[in-house]
Amino acid sequence: MSKIRIAHMAGPTATIQNTPPLVTSNKARLRKGLPPLTAGNGNAAAFDALRAQKLAAPVKVYVEQFSAHPLEADTAELYGPPDGYLGADGSFSPDRKSDADKPVYEIELTPDDGLYPLPYMALQQDGQPWEEEATYPGSPLSRQGFFPDGSRSFEEIDRLSIDANGKVNLIGGRADVDFYRVAPPGGFTKGLPNALRADEGDGDTATESMGFDFFGYKPWHLAKSPPRPTLAKITNDVQSIMSSGKYDGAIWTQGSPQIEETAYWFNLLIDTNLPIACNAAQRPQGQISNDGPANIVDSVTYIESGIWKDGHGGNRAGTVVIQEQQFFAAREVAKVDARPGGYVATGGHGGILGQVTHMGAPYMMYVPAYKHTATSEVNINKLPSAVATSRLGPNGLEVAEIQIKDAQGKLLPDAIPSVSIIKEGGYFADAFGDDPAPEADLDFQIKHKLSSGRLGGFVIEGLVPYGNITSELRGQMLRVASLSGIPVARTGRGYPEGFSDPEPWTISGMNLTSTKARLLLMACLMKFGALPLAADPSKPTPAEIDALRAAMVPYQQVFNTH
């Protein structure tokens, strides 16, 4: 049977592509005369952590018969004979010479077998044991726990993860996978020769820097998350991969709190009829009860099954997030807790499309009713090459042009709009009256957006479900912002189930969360540009108000259908 072709795309701060710290084993510590590790209560540790590693040379080992399970020997009559016996002196013989001889299986382990769980023997350069990623707590000198691409984690899953039938090769047995470092969590600070690359691409990998080329969150004191312009590279790379004609689908991995945002961004920006399955993990690969391997395998099952197909060459589900056997729609999925099962569907009207059963059978029972991916009105191929933006010039507000895409149709980093979330609650204004001086924070944000010369917007996270702002003064400031070219969308706080109604000065964020409404407003800004300017935003004319409301119509239409 032919295999499917999958692109794995490595995203930032991905716990699913991370491992617990490599801690020096007691075997190594005792060999060097170092104090051994103890258990959490201070008692001696009975076991070493076994970490996946490669053998450097073949080795022959003898495994005691009936040691894989305590009840194997209970049905010894069902088993064939062992390979031989080990005597008290450790010598192997195919025949039993004494009742004390131990029945064993003789196994030849070779480097070609792949990874084996083994004690970790490395020490630091100064002879001290490794206790965490850094050389000592807070040290600027540190190793990386995140993988530079998906190849190692996929290899460990194929080699070490066992399904309900007791078998492995859960990915490689069904799919050929290519690995892409779109915005990876780990990187090569000293570069990497082309011959050693496991990812797709040609040429040597140049030296890379954390916070620019890769983005990890450990060690905590060295953490770096991707800035907003990174979305341009992510969009361009993913669109190129999905348009290459090489794949049946793709898997995107990222940090568990942020994956819901990137999945929805793909739903809006990526023009494809192929499935994109997004995976995260609440616990690193290899940690107790880690959830990542099963999520990735479920994504392979989902892509392979074809249940996402609409029967007309399209994808009826759009981008999905697959966590703990469930298929979440990108628009609705949200993380609510740092544990397996810590994802929900927001909006109160669906969002869980189906699941993979305990035995691995996939089912899809619901599909989104809104536009996405190839049908999205704001996908990258439907964006203009340039739009108008508003900015503060030497003589006040003025209109300028901002490039959205280059001559090759690639999204430009400076085109990614700056949209801020204004979270409001009751009793929010600082003082009685209508003096804007106490609201300096909002005043600064509005002026900053206008001074930058880039596309900008605001999302109000206000009362549920209306999205109303409680301070009339701050609301008036945002109306002035709208008449200065900056669109404002309204959402209810938290995870609203109701819909915010249309309102003359702002865009209804429907039942989106504020984080999802922010992404949709960013996409709309790149499609439609800034709103029309009033000559005096604090005193608009009726004609200027009509122009503003007419310009908001296409924005609202997209919010209503995406």
C-alpha positions in Angstrom: 0.0 0.0 0.0 1.3 3.4 -0.9 2.0 5.9 1.9 0.6 9.4 2.2 3.0 12.4 2.0 3.0 14.8 5.0 4.9 18.0 5.6 5.7 18.6 9.3 6.1 22.3 10.0 7.9 23.2 13.2 6.5 26.2 15.1 7.7 28.2 18.1 7.8 27.4 21.8 6.5 23.9 21.1 6.4 21.7 24.2 5.5 18.9 21.8 9.0 19.4 20.4 10.7 19.7 23.8 12.2 17.2 26.2 12.8 17.2 30.0 16.3 18.2 30.9 19.1 15.7 30.3 20.2 15.0 33.8 23.5 13.1 34.4 22.7 9.5 35.6 23.9 7.9 38.8 25.9 5.4 36.8 28.0 8.4 35.5 28.0 10.1 38.9 29.2 7.1 40.8 31.8 6.3 38.2 33.3 9.8 38.8 32.9 9.8 42.5 30.1 12.4 42.5 27.2 12.4 45.0 24.3 10.4 43.6 20.9 11.7 42.8 18.3 11.1 45.4 14.6 10.7 45.2 12.3 13.6 46.1 12.3 12.7 49.8 16.1 12.5 50.0 16.3 8.7 49.9 18.5 6.9 47.4 17.1 6.8 43.8 16.5 3.3 42.8 16.6 3.9 39.1 18.2 6.1 36.5 16.1 8.0 33.9 16.6 6.3 30.5 17.0 8.7 27.6 16.7 7.8 23.9 20.3 7.6 22.5 22.2 6.0 19.6 24.6 3.0 20.0 28.0 3.7 18.6 28.8 0.0 17.9 27.0 -3.3 17.9 26.5 -5.0 21.3 25.2 -8.4 22.4 22.8 -8.5 25.3 21.1 -11.3 27.2 17.5 -10.8 28.3 16.0 -12.9 30.9 13.1 -15.1 29.7 9.6 -14.1 31.1 10.8 -10.7 32.3 8.6 -8.6 30.1 5.5 -9.2 32.3 5.1 -10.7 35.8 2.6 -13.3 34.5 4.5 -14.5 31.4 5.8 -17.5 33.4 2.3 -18.4 34.5 1.7 -19.7 30.9 5.2 -20.9 30.3 3.8 -24.0 28.4 2.6 -21.6 25.6 6.1 -20.4 24.9 8.9 -21.7 22.7 12.3 -22.4 24.2 14.8 -19.6 25.1 17.9 -19.0 22.9 20.1 -20.5 25.7 21.2 -20.2 29.3 23.5 -18.1 31.4 25.6 -19.8 34.0 26.5 -18.4 37.4 29.8 -17.3 35.9 28.0 -15.3 33.1 28.9 -17.7 30.3 26.3 -18.4 27.7 25.4 -21.9 26.5 22.6 -23.1 24.2 22.0 -25.9 26.7 21.1 -25.9 30.3 24.0 -27.2 32.4 22.6 -26.6 35.9 19.2 -25.9 37.5 20.6 -22.5 38.5 21.2 -21.5 34.9 19.0 -18.6 33.7 17.0 -19.0 30.5 17.7 -16.0 28.2 17.2 -14.5 24.8 20.3 -13.5 22.9 19.9 -10.2 21.1 22.3 -8.3 18.8 21.7 -4.6 19.1 23.2 -2.4 16.3 23.3 1.3 15.6 21.1 0.7 12.6 18.3 -0.4 15.0 17.6 3.2 15.9 17.4 4.9 19.3 17.5 2.9 22.6 16.6 4.1 26.1 19.9 4.3 28.0 21.3 6.0 31.1 22.6 9.5 30.3 26.4 9.6 31.0 27.4 13.1 30.0 29.1 15.6 32.4 29.8 19.3 32.1 33.2 20.5 30.9 34.3 21.1 34.5 33.3 17.6 35.6 30.1 18.6 37.3 26.9 16.7 36.6 24.1 18.2 34.5 21.1 19.1 36.6 19.1 21.2 34.1 19.5 22.8 30.6 21.8 25.6 32.0 25.2 25.0 33.5 23.8 26.3 36.8 20.5 28.1 37.7 20.3 31.4 35.9 23.5 30.8 33.9 23.7 32.4 30.4 25.5 29.2 29.3 22.9 26.6 28.4 22.0 23.7 26.3 18.7 23.5 24.4 15.9 21.0 25.2 13.8 21.9 22.1 14.4 20.0 18.9 15.5 22.1 15.8 13.0 20.3 13.6 10.5 17.5 13.9 12.7 14.6 12.7 13.9 13.5 16.1 10.5 13.6 17.8 8.9 11.7 15.0 11.8 9.1 15.1 11.2 8.7 18.9 7.5 8.3 18.4 8.0 5.6 15.7 10.7 3.8 17.8 9.3 4.0 21.3 5.6 4.8 21.2 3.4 1.6 21.4 -0.2 1.5 20.1 -3.1 -0.5 21.6 -2.1 -3.5 19.6 1.5 -3.6 21.0 3.1 -2.3 17.8 5.3 0.7 16.8 6.1 2.5 13.5 2.9 4.5 14.0 3.9 7.3 11.7 6.5 5.9 9.3 4.4 2.8 8.6 1.8 5.0 7.0 3.4 8.2 5.9 6.5 9.7 4.4 7.3 12.9 6.3 9.4 15.9 5.2 10.4 18.4 7.9 10.4 22.1 7.6 11.8 24.7 10.1 9.2 27.4 9.6 9.7 29.1 13.0 11.3 26.3 15.1 11.7 26.1 18.8 15.4 25.1 18.7 18.2 26.2 16.5 21.9 25.8 15.4 23.8 28.5 17.1 27.0 27.3 15.3 25.3 26.5 12.0 25.1 23.1 10.4 26.6 21.6 7.3 24.2 20.7 4.6 25.1 17.0 4.8 23.9 16.8 8.4 20.5 18.5 7.8 17.4 16.5 8.5 15.0 19.3 7.3 14.1 20.2 3.8 16.3 22.8 2.1 19.6 23.2 0.3 22.9 24.5 1.6 24.5 24.9 5.0 22.4 26.2 7.8 23.9 29.6 8.9 24.5 30.4 12.5 21.2 31.0 14.3 20.1 33.2 17.2 17.4 32.6 19.7 14.7 35.2 19.4 15.4 35.7 15.7 15.7 32.3 14.1 14.2 30.0 16.7 12.0 30.5 19.7 12.0 28.4 22.9 10.7 29.1 26.4 13.4 27.2 28.4 15.6 27.9 30.2 13.0 30.2 31.6 15.4 33.1 32.0 16.5 32.9 28.4 13.0 32.5 26.9 12.1 34.2 23.6 8.8 34.3 21.8 8.3 35.3 18.2 7.3 39.0 17.5 4.5 39.9 15.2 6.5 40.2 11.9 7.3 36.5 12.3 3.7 35.9 11.0 4.9 37.0 7.5 7.5 34.3 7.3 5.2 31.7 8.8 2.4 32.6 6.3 4.8 32.6 3.3 6.5 29.3 4.2 3.3 27.5 4.9 1.6 28.7 1.8 4.6 27.6 -0.3 4.6 24.2 1.3 0.8 23.7 0.9 1.0 24.9 -2.8 4.0 22.7 -3.7 1.9 19.7 -4.9 4.1 17.3 -2.9 1.8 16.6 0.0 -1.5 15.1 1.1 -1.6 17.3 4.2 0.5 19.0 6.8 1.1 18.9 10.6 1.9 22.1 12.5 3.3 21.9 16.0 3.6 24.8 18.4 3.3 25.8 22.1 0.0 24.8 23.6 -1.2 28.3 24.6 -0.6 29.9 21.2 -1.5 27.1 18.8 -5.2 28.2 18.8 -4.1 31.6 17.3 -1.9 30.2 14.6 -4.5 27.6 13.6 -7.1 30.4 13.1 -4.5 32.5 11.2 -4.0 29.5 8.8 -7.8 29.3 8.5 -7.8 32.9 7.3 -4.6 33.3 5.4 -3.6 30.0 3.8 -5.1 29.3 0.4 -5.3 25.5 0.2 -7.8 22.6 -0.1 -5.4 20.3 1.8 -5.8 19.6 5.6 -3.6 21.3 8.1 -3.7 19.5 11.5 -2.2 21.4 14.4 -0.8 19.7 17.4 0.5 20.8 20.8 1.4 19.0 24.1 0.9 19.9 27.7 4.0 17.9 28.7 7.3 17.5 26.9 8.2 14.4 25.0 9.4 11.7 27.3 7.9 13.2 30.5 5.5 11.1 32.5 2.0 10.9 30.8 3.2 13.0 27.9 0.4 13.6 25.4 2.2 14.8 22.3 3.0 11.5 20.5 -0.7 10.4 20.4 -1.7 13.9 19.2 0.7 13.6 16.3 -0.3 10.1 15.4 -4.0 11.1 15.5 -3.1 13.9 13.0 -1.6 11.3 10.6 -4.8 9.2 11.0 -6.9 12.3 10.3 -5.0 13.2 7.1 -4.9 9.6 5.9 -8.6 9.0 6.5 -9.8 11.7 4.1 -12.8 12.5 6.3 -12.0 16.2 5.8 -12.7 16.0 2.1 -15.9 17.6 0.8 -16.3 15.3 -2.3 -15.5 18.1 -4.7 -11.8 18.5 -4.3 -12.1 20.8 -1.2 -11.6 20.6 2.5 -14.8 20.8 4.5 -13.2 21.3 7.9 -10.5 23.9 7.3 -7.6 24.0 9.7 -8.1 21.8 12.8 -6.4 21.4 16.1 -6.2 17.8 17.2 -5.8 17.2 20.9 -6.6 14.2 23.1 -8.4 12.4 20.3 -10.7 15.4 19.5 -10.8 17.5 16.3 -11.3 21.1 17.1 -12.3 23.8 14.6 -9.6 26.5 14.4 -12.1 29.3 15.0 -13.4 27.9 18.3 -10.6 26.1 19.9 -9.0 27.5 23.1 -6.7 26.3 25.8 -8.1 26.5 29.3 -5.7 24.4 31.4 -2.2 23.0 31.3 -3.2 19.4 31.4 -4.2 16.7 28.9 -7.8 17.5 28.1 -7.3 21.2 28.7 -8.9 22.4 25.4 -12.4 23.5 24.9 -14.6 24.8 22.0 -15.7 28.4 22.6 -18.7 30.2 21.2 -21.4 28.0 22.6 -22.5 26.6 19.2 -20.2 23.7 18.4 -16.5 23.6 17.5 -15.7 20.0 18.2 -15.9 18.4 14.8 -15.2 14.7 15.6 -12.7 12.4 17.2 -10.3 9.5 16.9 -11.7 6.6 18.9 -9.7 4.6 21.5 -8.8 2.1 18.9 -7.8 4.7 16.3 -10.9 5.0 14.1 -11.6 8.6 13.0 -15.1 10.1 12.7 -16.3 13.6 11.7 -19.8 14.6 12.8 -19.9 18.4 12.2 -18.3 20.8 9.8 -17.8 24.6 10.0 -20.5 26.8 8.4 -18.0 29.7 7.8 -15.4 30.4 5.1 -11.9 29.2 5.6 -8.6 28.4 3.8 -9.3 28.3 0.0 -12.7 30.0 0.5 -11.5 32.6 2.9 -12.0 36.2 1.6 -8.7 37.2 3.3 -6.4 34.4 2.3 -3.0 35.5 1.0 -3.9 35.1 -2.7 -6.9 37.5 -2.2 -4.9 40.2 -0.5 -4.0 43.3 -2.6 -0.4 44.3 -3.1 -0.9 47.5 -1.3 -3.5 49.3 0.8 -4.0 52.8 2.4 -3.0 53.4 6.0 -3.4 56.5 8.2 -0.5 58.2 9.9 0.4 61.3 11.8 2.4 63.5 9.4 4.0 67.0 9.9 0.6 68.6 9.2 -1.6 66.2 11.1 -3.4 63.0 9.9 -2.7 61.9 6.4 -3.2 58.9 4.1 -0.2 56.8 3.0 0.3 53.6 1.0 1.7 50.5 2.7 2.9 47.5 0.7 1.2 44.2 1.7 3.0 41.8 -0.7 6.1 41.9 -2.7 6.4 41.2 -6.5 6.3 37.5 -5.9 3.2 37.6 -3.8 4.9 37.1 -0.5 3.6 38.8 2.6 5.9 41.6 3.9 6.9 41.7 7.6 5.9 45.4 7.9 2.5 44.6 6.5 1.4 42.7 9.6 -0.9 45.1 11.4 -0.6 46.2 15.0 -3.9 45.3 16.7 -4.2 45.7 20.4 -6.7 44.2 22.8 -8.4 46.7 25.2 -9.8 44.7 28.1 -12.5 46.4 29.9 -14.4 45.7 33.1 -16.8 47.6 35.4 -15.6 50.8 37.1 -12.8 51.1 34.6 -12.5 54.9 34.2 -10.0 56.5 36.5 -12.1 59.5 37.5 -15.5 61.2 37.3 -16.1 63.5 34.3 -15.0 63.7 30.7 -11.4 64.7 31.0 -9.3 62.3 28.9 -6.1 63.1 30.8 -6.5 60.2 33.3 -6.9 57.8 30.4 -3.3 58.3 29.3 -2.7 54.6 28.6 -5.3 54.5 25.8 -4.3 57.9 24.5 -0.7 56.7 24.2 -1.7 53.5 22.3 -3.8 55.5 19.8 -1.1 58.0 19.1 1.5 55.3 18.9 -0.4 53.4 16.2 -0.9 56.6 14.2 2.8 57.6 14.6 4.1 54.2 13.4 2.7 54.6 9.9 1.6 51.0 9.9 -1.8 49.4 9.8 -3.4 49.3 13.2 -6.6 48.5 15.1 -8.2 47.8 18.4 -10.3 45.0 19.8 -12.5 45.7 22.8 -12.9 42.8 25.2 -15.9 44.2 27.0 -19.2 43.1 28.5 -20.6 39.7 27.6 -21.9 39.2 25.0 -22.2 42.8 23.7 -18.6 43.7 23.7 -19.5 47.1 25.1 -16.9 49.3 26.8 -18.1 50.5 30.2 -16.3 53.8 30.2 -18.1 56.3 27.9 -15.0 58.5 27.9 -12.8 55.6 26.7 -15.5 54.7 24.2 -15.4 58.2 22.8 -11.6 58.1 22.5 -12.0 54.9 20.4 -14.7 56.5 18.2 -12.1 59.3 17.5 -9.6 56.5 16.7 -12.1 55.0 14.2 -12.4 58.4 12.5 -8.6 58.6 12.4 -8.5 55.5 10.3 -8.2 52.8 13.0 -10.9 50.2 13.0 -12.3 48.9 16.3 -14.0 45.5 16.9 -16.0 44.5 19.9 -16.1 41.1 21.7 -17.4 39.9 25.0 -14.8 39.0 27.6 -13.7 35.5 28.3 -15.3 32.9 26.0 -18.6 34.4 25.0 -21.4 32.2 23.8 -23.6 35.1 22.6 -23.0 37.4 19.7 -22.2 41.1 19.9 -24.7 43.1 18.0 -23.8 45.6 15.2 -23.0 49.1 16.4 -22.5 52.2 14.3 -18.9 53.0 15.3 -17.4 49.6 15.7 -17.3 46.1 14.1 -19.2 43.3 15.8 -16.7 40.6 16.8 -19.6 38.1 16.7 -18.9 35.3 19.2 -15.2 35.3 18.7 -12.8 35.5 21.6 -10.7 38.7 21.6 -7.6 36.9 20.6 -9.3 35.4 17.5 -11.0 38.8 16.7 -7.6 40.4 16.8 -6.3 38.0 14.2 -9.3 38.5 11.9 -9.0 42.3 12.2 -5.3 42.0 11.3 -6.3 40.0 8.2 -9.1 42.5 7.3 -6.7 45.4 7.6 -4.4 43.8 5.0 -7.4 43.3 2.7 -9.2 46.7 3.1 -6.7 49.1 4.6 -7.4 51.8 7.0 -10.8 53.5 7.5 -11.4 56.9 5.8 -10.1 59.9 7.8 -12.2 62.7 9.1 -10.8 66.2 8.8 -11.4 66.6 12.5 -11.9 63.2 14.0 -13.4 64.7 17.2 -16.0 66.6 15.1 -16.9 64.5 12.1 -19.4 65.8 9.5 -22.4 63.7 8.5 -20.7 62.8 5.2 -17.6 61.6 7.0 -19.7 59.5 9.4 -21.5 58.0 6.3 -18.1 57.3 4.7 -16.8 55.6 7.9 -19.9 53.3 8.1 -19.7 52.4 4.4 -16.0 51.4 4.8 -16.9 49.2 7.8 -19.4 47.2 5.8 -16.9 44.9 4.1 -15.1 44.4 7.4 -18.3 43.3 9.0 -19.2 41.0 6.2 -15.9 39.2 6.7 -16.5 39.0 10.5 -19.9 37.6 9.8 -18.6 34.8 7.6 -15.2 33.8 9.0 
